[in-house]
Amino acid sequence: MINHVWGLFTHPDQEWQDIRGEEESISHMYLTHVLVLAAIPAISAYIGTTQVGWAIGDRTPVMLTESSALQLTVLTYLAMLAGVAVMGAFIHWMARTYDASPNLTQCIVFSAYTATPLFVGGLAALYPHLWLAMVVGTAAICYTVYLLYVGIPTFMGIPDEEGFMFSSSVLAVGLVVLVAMIACSVILWGIGVGPIYTS
């Protein structure tokens, strides 16, 4: 796992070929990669919101209660795990349009490795400062999109032109999934599963 993570940051073209050549099960992928890396932003956010807090300007930092932060951390963690699987399923479904024939497992593996920069970027939540979150978040999103566009043609074994269209479709679906997750958060907050601040 760590070798692939490092490789995706240092030489993504070669790393996608190496990942494609491996036979990996969904359970192994989740146990060795997704469960571990998705915990980075979740645990970081828990520590940042309960121990550091965030402040706007010179105001006193605002923090969450530990129980509230734990509840939101668990929900966020589960949403990330589900998001990887949902994106993998969409990639598998769309692959037929582009004459690619990966199985569902390969698509979920691809989805998991593509999300790696987002997971690693979650370390910024340890210090929940607006500008830090914006800079690190933007960098993580940009590199995730780069991995997507570089990886699809290599991983799916399709021409670059088709890979561009395929990647753009995946990106559009990813944005829809993100909006759906935000909508679910709003609904949960509306029924009382929201943040509770310390006094």
C-alpha positions as CSV (number, residue, x, y, z in Angstrom):
1,M,0.0,0.0,0.0
2,I,2.6,2.6,1.1
3,N,4.7,1.9,-2.1
4,H,1.7,2.7,-4.3
5,V,0.8,5.8,-2.3
6,W,4.4,7.1,-2.7
7,G,4.5,6.0,-6.3
8,L,1.3,7.9,-7.1
9,F,2.9,11.1,-5.9
10,T,6.3,10.5,-7.5
11,H,5.7,8.7,-10.8
12,P,1.9,8.2,-11.4
13,D,2.2,6.9,-15.0
14,Q,4.3,3.9,-14.0
15,E,2.4,3.4,-10.7
16,W,-0.9,3.0,-12.6
17,Q,0.6,0.3,-14.7
18,D,1.9,-1.5,-11.6
19,I,-1.5,-1.2,-9.9
20,R,-3.3,-2.5,-13.1
21,G,-1.0,-5.5,-13.2
22,E,-2.0,-6.6,-9.6
23,E,-4.9,-8.8,-8.7
24,E,-6.4,-7.3,-5.6
25,S,-9.7,-8.1,-3.9
26,I,-12.1,-5.4,-2.7
27,S,-11.7,-6.7,0.9
28,H,-7.9,-6.5,0.7
29,M,-8.1,-3.1,-0.8
30,Y,-10.3,-1.8,1.9
31,L,-8.3,-3.4,4.7
32,T,-4.9,-2.3,3.5
33,H,-5.7,1.1,1.9
34,V,-9.1,2.6,2.2
35,L,-9.8,1.9,5.9
36,V,-6.4,3.2,6.8
37,L,-6.2,6.3,4.6
38,A,-9.8,7.4,5.1
39,A,-9.1,7.5,8.9
40,I,-6.5,10.3,8.3
41,P,-9.0,13.1,7.6
42,A,-11.5,11.7,10.1
43,I,-9.1,11.5,13.0
44,S,-7.4,14.8,12.1
45,A,-10.8,16.5,12.0
46,Y,-11.7,15.1,15.4
47,I,-8.5,16.3,17.0
48,G,-8.7,19.7,15.2
49,T,-12.3,20.4,16.2
50,T,-12.0,19.2,19.8
51,Q,-8.5,20.3,20.8
52,V,-7.5,23.2,18.6
53,G,-10.8,24.7,17.3
54,W,-11.1,27.2,14.5
55,A,-11.3,31.0,14.7
56,I,-12.2,33.8,12.3
57,G,-9.9,36.8,12.8
58,D,-9.0,37.5,16.4
59,R,-12.1,35.7,17.9
60,T,-11.9,33.0,20.4
61,P,-11.5,29.5,18.8
62,V,-14.7,27.6,18.4
63,M,-14.6,23.9,19.4
64,L,-17.0,20.9,19.3
65,T,-17.9,18.7,22.2
66,E,-16.1,15.4,22.1
67,S,-19.3,13.4,21.7
68,S,-20.5,15.6,18.9
69,A,-17.2,15.5,17.1
70,L,-17.0,11.7,17.5
71,Q,-20.5,11.3,16.0
72,L,-19.6,13.5,13.0
73,T,-16.3,11.8,12.6
74,V,-17.8,8.4,12.4
75,L,-20.5,9.6,9.9
76,T,-17.8,11.3,7.8
77,Y,-15.6,8.2,7.8
78,L,-18.5,5.9,6.7
79,A,-19.4,8.4,4.0
80,M,-15.8,8.3,2.6
81,L,-15.8,4.5,2.6
82,A,-19.1,4.4,0.8
83,G,-18.0,7.2,-1.6
84,V,-15.1,5.1,-2.8
85,A,-17.4,2.1,-3.5
86,V,-20.0,4.3,-5.2
87,M,-17.4,5.9,-7.5
88,G,-16.0,2.5,-8.3
89,A,-19.4,1.3,-9.3
90,F,-20.0,4.3,-11.5
91,I,-16.6,3.8,-13.2
92,H,-17.5,0.2,-13.8
93,W,-20.9,1.1,-15.3
94,M,-19.4,3.8,-17.5
95,A,-16.5,1.7,-18.7
96,R,-18.8,-0.2,-21.2
97,T,-19.4,3.1,-23.1
98,Y,-15.7,3.4,-23.8
99,D,-15.1,-0.3,-24.8
100,A,-13.2,-0.9,-21.6
101,S,-13.8,-4.2,-19.7
102,P,-12.5,-3.8,-16.2
103,N,-14.3,-5.8,-13.5
104,L,-16.0,-4.1,-10.5
105,T,-13.0,-4.9,-8.2
106,Q,-10.6,-3.1,-10.5
107,C,-12.8,-0.1,-10.7
108,I,-13.1,0.2,-6.9
109,V,-9.3,-0.2,-6.6
110,F,-8.9,2.6,-9.2
111,S,-11.4,4.8,-7.3
112,A,-9.6,4.2,-4.0
113,Y,-6.1,5.0,-5.3
114,T,-7.4,8.1,-7.1
115,A,-8.8,9.4,-3.8
116,T,-5.4,9.0,-2.1
117,P,-4.5,12.8,-2.3
118,L,-7.8,13.7,-0.7
119,F,-7.2,11.3,2.2
120,V,-3.6,12.5,2.7
121,G,-4.7,16.1,2.4
122,G,-7.0,15.5,5.4
123,L,-4.0,16.0,7.7
124,A,-4.7,19.8,7.3
125,A,-7.8,19.3,9.5
126,L,-5.4,18.9,12.5
127,Y,-5.2,22.7,12.4
128,P,-8.6,23.9,11.2
129,H,-7.6,27.3,9.8
130,L,-9.6,28.6,6.8
131,W,-6.6,29.5,4.6
132,L,-4.7,26.3,5.3
133,A,-7.8,24.2,4.5
134,M,-8.4,26.1,1.3
135,V,-4.7,25.8,0.1
136,V,-4.3,22.1,1.1
137,G,-7.9,21.2,-0.1
138,T,-7.3,22.9,-3.5
139,A,-4.0,21.1,-3.9
140,A,-5.5,17.7,-3.0
141,I,-8.4,18.2,-5.4
142,C,-6.1,19.3,-8.2
143,Y,-3.8,16.3,-7.8
144,T,-6.8,13.9,-7.5
145,V,-8.1,15.2,-10.8
146,Y,-4.6,14.9,-12.3
147,L,-4.4,11.2,-11.1
148,L,-7.8,10.6,-12.6
149,Y,-6.9,12.0,-16.0
150,V,-3.5,10.3,-16.1
151,G,-4.8,7.0,-14.7
152,I,-8.0,6.3,-16.7
153,P,-6.3,5.7,-20.1
154,T,-3.5,3.6,-18.5
155,F,-5.7,1.7,-16.1
156,M,-8.6,1.1,-18.6
157,G,-6.3,0.4,-21.6
158,I,-8.1,3.0,-23.8
159,P,-6.7,5.8,-26.1
160,D,-5.9,9.1,-24.5
161,E,-8.8,10.9,-26.3
162,E,-11.4,8.4,-25.0
163,G,-9.6,8.6,-21.6
164,F,-10.2,12.4,-21.5
165,M,-13.9,12.0,-22.1
166,F,-14.1,9.1,-19.6
167,S,-12.2,11.0,-17.0
168,S,-14.5,14.1,-17.5
169,S,-17.5,11.9,-17.0
170,V,-16.1,10.4,-13.8
171,L,-15.3,13.9,-12.5
172,A,-18.9,15.0,-13.2
173,V,-20.3,12.0,-11.3
174,G,-17.9,12.7,-8.5
175,L,-19.2,16.2,-8.2
176,V,-22.8,14.9,-8.1
177,V,-21.8,12.4,-5.4
178,L,-20.2,15.3,-3.4
179,V,-23.4,17.4,-3.7
180,A,-25.5,14.4,-2.6
181,M,-23.3,13.9,0.5
182,I,-23.6,17.6,1.3
183,A,-27.4,17.3,0.9
184,C,-27.5,14.3,3.3
185,S,-25.4,16.3,5.8
186,V,-28.0,19.1,5.7
187,I,-30.8,16.6,6.2
188,L,-29.0,15.0,9.1
189,W,-28.4,18.4,10.7
190,G,-32.1,19.1,10.3
191,I,-33.1,16.0,12.3
192,G,-30.6,16.8,15.1
193,V,-27.4,15.0,14.1
194,G,-25.3,18.2,13.9
195,P,-22.4,19.8,15.6
196,I,-22.7,20.8,19.3
197,Y,-20.2,23.5,20.3
198,T,-18.5,23.9,23.6
199,S,-19.6,26.9,25.7
